Amino acid sequence: MDSHARRLVGRQDELSTVDNVLAAALAGSFQLLTLTGEPGIGKSRLLDVVASRAQQRGMCVVRGLASEFECDLPLALVIDALDERLASLREELSERVGQAAIPLLTSVFPALPGEPAADVRDGLNAFTRNRLYRAVRGVLEELASPRGLALVLDDVHWADDASAELLGYLVRHPPGGGVLMAMAYRPAQTSPSLAKLVQAGAEHHHRLAVGPLSSAEVAEFLGETVGRTRLRTLYEASGGNPFYLEVLAELGRHATAETAPAELPADLRAALRLELDALPPDALLVAYGAAVTGEEFEPALLEAAAALPEETVAEGMDLLAARDVIRPAKSAGRFRFRHPLIRNAVYGSAGAGWRVRAHARIAAYLATVGAPASLRAHHLVQSARPGDRSAIETLKQAAQSVEEHAPTTAARWLQAVLRLVPEDEPDRIEVLMELAKLQAVSGQLREGWSTAQEALRLLPRSDHTRRAAVVRHSAMIDRMLGRPTKGRDLLTAELNRMPHPLLRATVPLRLRLVGDNLMRGDVRIAQHYLDLIPEISAQEEPAMAMAAAAMRPMTAYAAGRLDEALFHVEAAERLAGKTSDEHLAEWIETFSWFCWSQMLLGRQKEAQHWFSHAVAVARATGQNYILPSLLAGQARALWQLGELAAAEVAADEATEIGRSLHAVQLLAFGLTERCLVASWSGQHEEALRHGEEVMRLCESETESWAANARYAGARALINAGEVIPGAQVLAQVCAPPARSVLDRSTLLASYEAMAFAEMTRQRGEQATLWAERATRLSQGGLPPALATAWLSRAHALRLGEPAASAEQAVRAAEEFSRTEHWIEAGRAWLCAGTAFTAAGTPGPARTALHQAAEIFVRCGSRHLLAETIREQRKSGVRAPSPSGGRARPFGLSRREMDVAELAGEGCSNKQIAQRLSISIHTVESHLSHIFTKLGVASRIGMKNALDGWM
């Protein structure tokens, strides 16, 4: 085959797409390009074109390659892509991602100088992953400045779970600037995490299904020296696959089907087998050793793998390089196969027994040079024999070293331990218990549940303490899997087996049942289990005493005993101040109830403090199953305090962790708060998207978290101006049985929202009915509850008695301000100002609206600020834009505002370009920047965000 065979032929449609995607990235928008197809079809060659054309346009290009045999090494793909480039960016990174993020990056990327921070020195905590991901996004933004970035990733189907999760985060939270992420993968080998990744990013996702070459393209590929008959034979044998075609053409006519890796076509397996058979025996052993060693390899490790002398290995590598089986790698002194399929074929061609011995030799060599247990683990999994105590201990150490930032890998290594540990080994139960936890943490919920059941099977009935711990954990998994009834049955069955009701082992089971029944709104049963918990001395058992104290405030609050709830929350707070983090970690799930009760009792600042503390404890101890609840609570406390930007970060992380665990309830926690934060921020499209998703998730659920989710979705609809559908959803939330599971604070907020919705629809009588419900529910309540009822009354009076409405609204605003419920305070001042204007008293109207505007500017609530400015103008005030300039909000330039106004009027890009005498490309660029600054994704979102300025 002549030298032209290696050049790209055909692919005109694909190349056109590549050029369009590069143009969009150069214009400043994030783009995702995915190339799919069978092995050898030409995906990597197209990625070469992407990289080459991006480089020609002045873009920064970084490349990464995933490896089939190192898919359990955390973040391997991302490290391969970015590690070398990071070494020269230390100073720029500090400015871009912040100095605090550098230790996180240092703990992952070997090329970065410096030491990890103390809290990550022993391994990156799994629950700081979102912070790491934001830091990596900052790295990409730095690399994209000023001419854009092409992140080119090959063989992504072999990406480790941590890399796939990070890429998914980047797709859902695109980096700013012109970033193109181009990925090639095989659909048939797509992991669940990769499948979820490639389903995201629809707005900026371009998919290329790379198919086989046509017969004419094969002729061009092979060149004129190949005869017609041979051409037809090669075309039929290769199926138009360029890589198979190249190999078959080079090997001539002697391919026969022999044993090769099963995933390769028979003709290619035969061709590759012939290529290997042409090697001398020692060179073939070197090739086998290289395939077993890793995607990249070095001579010293090859000597151990192949069990050959140094000189023989060197000669074998020279021959393999001369025949283009292996090539130099990016790292000095290291090599790789010319294509992963070659390594696949070589690995499969080595005898199974030989591979086991080679893995064992590599593990032994790594042990002699003091390599970390995590590097040896991969080879021990392939080679260790049952009962090998050294291998068992190494795998345990390896799992422990990565469990906090790569729980999937740690679980895989513990599964290997179970294969090696004898059935009657006492240690086996402890391994099962740890494995069940890791499987749950990493989202392998069903596997974790099965492992927990196996542990229960082996635990003696008399071992009440350990059985209670496993049952408690198993019930938690049942809840995450959406089957809380099964978890309750397991808890009660184990509880009934206890020989005495005052046995300490009953406490974890009862505490779990208290929370479980609170979740489904059965306060009476929750109180029953709480009352059965014996008095626990804080001096003797501080952890358990804190756990019991943490459940009392919420139980009293749910029963409507508010004074008792306040008494219990203050007592629990005093105890928490004396309890060590180690003891809090033992019962972090019950401590979450204490944090939530602080917030529902109107103690937002205290709640924020304790949520933050609990999040830190959970992260430090690897308990991410509780993080969605804690972070969602933290987000709610923050947005109620008016800190919308910080609330968005917390809600975002809650959602990401919920997704990673594949648990509907945990995901709903995060989505509910993301919906509310986006709605109060004025990002209505985002709020509606989150609201729609979370309501779809909990469509058939009846517990409190589902009712909260429906409230959030309804509130987002009403805030976005879709009052009728929002009120319809909210009416269901406020009716039995949903009403019985909703906490009092959210139910009261629902009544207020219904009063507002009915007032907006000019239905004063119905608004009054909802206001009366709010008044009854708030009687004897806390100050924020009373203020909510007054605001509800202000809505009801707005239509017929605006002066009385204003009086009620001012009363609510003052109380909300006193208790620092700033979003609600601003809404109440806005309501008062609007009512004063309707009553014909412009002076008080201006005062109230000024108060509202100040609050909304401080909080960052865009749509409420825009509404306030409109009302100020009605009252005769020449209200300036928040940016201080004339009609230029949110940092928009004068030209961007011109483009936004014309787009808001319905002009097409072409019409805007003509009216402003600029190019269509410039219009597109301006719109991209406007969308980014406003945090929207469409013209409708832009128009809503700029309502009041245009």
HELIX and SHEET records of a PDB file:
HELIX    1   1 SER A    3  ARG A    6  5                                   4    
HELIX    2   2 GLN A   12  LEU A   26  1                                  15    
HELIX    3   3 LYS A   43  GLN A   56  1                                  14    
HELIX    4   4 GLU A   68  GLU A   70  5                                   3    
HELIX    5   5 ALA A   76  LEU A   86  1                                  11    
HELIX    6   6 ARG A   90  VAL A   97  1                                   8    
HELIX    7   7 GLN A   99  ALA A  101  5                                   3    
HELIX    8   8 ILE A  102  VAL A  108  1                                   7    
HELIX    9   9 ALA A  118  VAL A  120  5                                   3    
HELIX   10  10 ALA A  126  THR A  128  5                                   3    
HELIX   11  11 ARG A  129  ALA A  144  1                                  16    
HELIX   12  12 VAL A  156  TRP A  158  5                                   3    
HELIX   13  13 ASP A  161  ARG A  172  1                                  12    
HELIX   14  14 PRO A  187  GLN A  189  5                                   3    
HELIX   15  15 PRO A  192  GLN A  199  1                                   8    
HELIX   16  16 ALA A  202  HIS A  204  5                                   3    
HELIX   17  17 SER A  215  LEU A  222  1                                   8    
HELIX   18  18 ARG A  228  SER A  238  1                                  11    
HELIX   19  19 PRO A  242  LEU A  251  1                                  10    
HELIX   20  20 ALA A  266  ASP A  277  1                                  12    
HELIX   21  21 PRO A  281  THR A  293  1                                  13    
HELIX   22  22 PRO A  299  ALA A  306  1                                   8    
HELIX   23  23 GLU A  310  ALA A  322  1                                  13    
HELIX   24  24 PRO A  340  SER A  349  1                                  10    
HELIX   25  25 ALA A  352  THR A  368  1                                  17    
HELIX   26  26 ALA A  373  SER A  383  1                                  11    
HELIX   27  27 ARG A  389  VAL A  402  1                                  14    
HELIX   28  28 PRO A  407  LEU A  420  1                                  14    
HELIX   29  29 ASP A  427  VAL A  441  1                                  15    
HELIX   30  30 LEU A  445  LEU A  458  1                                  14    
HELIX   31  31 HIS A  464  MET A  480  1                                  17    
HELIX   32  32 PRO A  484  ARG A  497  1                                  14    
HELIX   33  33 THR A  506  MET A  519  1                                  14    
HELIX   34  34 VAL A  523  ASP A  531  1                                   9    
HELIX   35  35 PRO A  542  ALA A  558  1                                  17    
HELIX   36  36 LEU A  562  LYS A  578  1                                  17    
HELIX   37  37 ASP A  581  GLU A  586  1                                   6    
HELIX   38  38 ILE A  588  LEU A  600  1                                  13    
HELIX   39  39 GLN A  604  ALA A  620  1                                  17    
HELIX   40  40 ASN A  624  ILE A  626  5                                   3    
HELIX   41  41 LEU A  627  GLN A  640  1                                  14    
HELIX   42  42 LEU A  644  LEU A  661  1                                  18    
HELIX   43  43 VAL A  664  SER A  681  1                                  18    
HELIX   44  44 HIS A  684  LEU A  697  1                                  14    
HELIX   45  45 SER A  704  ASN A  719  1                                  16    
HELIX   46  46 VAL A  723  VAL A  733  1                                  11    
HELIX   47  47 ALA A  738  VAL A  741  1                                   4    
HELIX   48  48 ARG A  744  THR A  760  1                                  17    
HELIX   49  49 GLY A  764  SER A  778  1                                  15    
HELIX   50  50 PRO A  783  LEU A  797  1                                  15    
HELIX   51  51 PRO A  802  ARG A  818  1                                  17    
HELIX   52  52 TRP A  822  ALA A  838  1                                  17    
HELIX   53  53 PRO A  842  CYS A  859  1                                  18    
HELIX   54  54 ARG A  862  LYS A  874  1                                  13    
HELIX   55  55 PRO A  889  GLY A  891  5                                   3    
HELIX   56  56 ARG A  894  GLY A  904  1                                  11    
HELIX   57  57 ASN A  909  LEU A  916  1                                   8    
HELIX   58  58 ILE A  920  LEU A  934  1                                  15    
HELIX   59  59 ARG A  939  ALA A  945  1                                   7    
SHEET    1   A 5 CYS A  60  LEU A  65  0                                        
SHEET    2   A 5 LEU A 149  ASP A 154  1                                        
SHEET    3   A 5 VAL A 179  TYR A 185  1                                        
SHEET    4   A 5 GLN A  31  THR A  36  1                                        
SHEET    5   A 5 HIS A 205  ALA A 209  1                                        
SHEET    1   B 3 GLU A 296  PHE A 297  0                                        
SHEET    2   B 3 PHE A 335  PHE A 337 -1                                        
SHEET    3   B 3 ILE A 326  PRO A 328 -1                                        
END                                                                             
